Amino acid sequence: MEKSARTRAVDILLLALIIVPLLLAMALKVLTTPDAPLSEGVQISGAQIYFVIPMPLQDLPITAAQINSWAVVLSILGICLYLTHGIQVVPHSKRQLAAEWIVDTVNKLIVGNMGSQFMAFAPFVAGIMALSALSSLSSLLGLFPPTSDVNIVLGWAILVFILITHYKLKAGLWNYIKGFFTPIPIFAPFNIIGEVATPVSMSFRHYGNVMSGMVISTLIAFALRSLSRSLLGWLPGVLGQIPFLQVGLPAVLSLYFDIFSGCMQAFIFAMLTMMFIATAVPED
């Protein structure tokens, strides 16, 4: 079916919505990153602070993790709008088939892990999984991945915790409070600690795995550079300064730490979200 000029124009705008936020985040990083002096040591730091907003109680720093997280959110919005633009009852385009496959896969995931009565949570779970995965994959563009900032991941976990508490309270406030004293009252402090530990464990598990992969990749790249200088530094001229041993292995590690591990952590975070919400809802 031939596309109209208006349809093509909207498609171009939606593709721009996917790409432009990430390009702007990359440009902001390039323009604001100071020229660091050459150093022989390994430097691993957190997200760069772009500017600080004065606040009454405590100043609010705006970091690369926050900016990149919003860039990923806008890109996900663009992807959703692009895949669903011009959909019809009978699929006639590959992107509509892709959109229907995503919806069908998430629905099966919800039914298999939570039950058919939780189908309303499909968009939320899909959003959490996409945000986590694409945030980790943003490191492939040279951006600071938002999942390497514990504050970002903790915000997601707190949102999930609020949902968990909301559905637990549907059984009544008294039943919620009484649950802390089961099976015997002496267990109340441990049950309260376990309740508060839910968002903490979810966030630190996700953040720790992503951040550790970044640290390991940096250390291995530095070790390979040092080894290359030690073994091949005798080569004449510029050849002796080229880190030949860094070619290949860092790219292979990136396949695991940046792609496989990032997507796996997104899947685990979504699975924990489904499990905690499903167990929190009263059976009646």
C-alpha positions, 0 to 999 in steps of 0.5 A, spaced: 500 500 500 502 506 497 503 511 503 501 518 503 505 524 504 502 526 510 503 519 513 511 519 510 512 526 514 509 523 520 513 517 520 519 522 519 517 526 525 517 519 529 523 517 527 526 523 529 523 523 536 527 516 537 534 518 534 534 526 536 534 525 544 539 520 544 543 525 539 542 531 544 545 527 550 551 525 546 552 532 544 551 534 551 556 530 553 561 532 548 560 539 549 561 539 557 566 533 558 572 537 560 579 535 557 582 530 563 589 530 563 593 524 561 594 519 567 597 512 567 592 510 573 584 508 572 579 513 573 572 510 574 567 516 576 559 516 577 555 520 572 557 527 570 554 533 574 551 538 568 548 543 573 545 544 580 538 547 581 538 551 588 533 548 593 530 550 600 533 544 603 538 541 599 540 543 592 538 538 586 544 536 581 542 534 574 547 529 572 548 525 566 544 519 568 538 523 569 538 527 562 540 520 559 534 517 562 529 522 559 533 521 553 531 514 553 524 515 555 523 519 549 526 514 545 521 509 547 515 514 546 518 515 539 518 507 538 511 506 541 508 511 536 512 509 530 510 502 531 503 503 532 502 509 527 497 507 522 495 500 524 489 497 522 485 491 523 488 487 518 496 487 519 499 490 513 506 492 515 512 489 518 512 494 524 505 493 525 507 485 526 512 487 530 508 491 535 503 485 535 509 480 537 511 485 542 504 485 545 503 478 545 509 476 548 508 481 554 501 478 555 504 471 555 509 473 560 504 476 564 499 470 564 504 465 565 507 469 571 502 473 574 495 470 571 490 472 566 487 477 572 493 481 572 493 483 564 492 490 566 499 490 568 502 488 561 504 496 559 507 497 566 511 491 565 513 492 558 515 499 560 519 497 566 523 492 561 524 497 555 526 502 560 531 498 563 534 494 557 535 501 553 538 504 559 543 499 559 544 499 552 545 506 551 552 505 553 554 503 546 553 510 544 558 512 549 553 515 554 553 514 561 548 508 562 542 510 567 542 503 570 549 505 573 546 510 577 543 507 583 538 513 584 535 512 578 534 504 579 532 506 586 526 510 583 524 504 579 524 500 585 520 505 589 515 505 584 514 498 584 514 498 592 508 503 592 504 498 587 506 492 592 503 496 598 497 499 595 495 492 593 496 489 600 492 495 603 486 492 599 485 487 604 484 492 609 489 496 613 488 491 619 490 485 615 496 489 613 499 491 620 497 484 622 501 481 617 507 483 620 506 479 626 505 473 623 507 467 624 508 470 631 509 477 634 516 476 635 518 476 628 515 483 627 521 487 626 524 482 621 518 482 617 518 490 617 525 489 615 524 484 610 518 489 607 523 495 607 528 491 604 524 489 597 526 496 594 533 496 596 534 489 594 531 490 587 535 496 586 542 494 588 541 487 585 540 491 578 545 497 579 550 492 582 550 488 576 551 493 571 556 497 574 560 491 576 560 490 568 562 497 567 568 497 572 571 490 570 571 492 562 575 498 564 580 495 568 581 489 563 581 495 557 587 499 562 590 492 563 591 490 556 593 497 554 599 497 559 601 490 557 601 492 550 606 498 552 610 493 555 610 488 550 610 492 544 613 499 546 619 497 542 616 498 536 618 505 532 615 511 532 607 511 533 606 504 532 609 503 539 604 507 542 598 504 539 594 499 544 594 493 539 592 488 545 586 492 546 583 490 539 578 485 540 577 483 547 574 489 549 568 488 544 567 481 546 566 483 553 561 489 551 557 483 547 556 480 554 556 486 559 553 491 555 548 487 551 547 480 554 547 482 561 544 489 561 538 485 557 538 480 562 538 484 568 532 488 565 528 481 564 530 479 572 527 486 574 521 485 570 520 478 573 521 481 580 516 486 579 511 481 577 512 476 582 512 481 588 505 485 585 502 478 584 503 476 591 501 482 594 494 482 591 489 479 596 486 472 593 479 475 594 
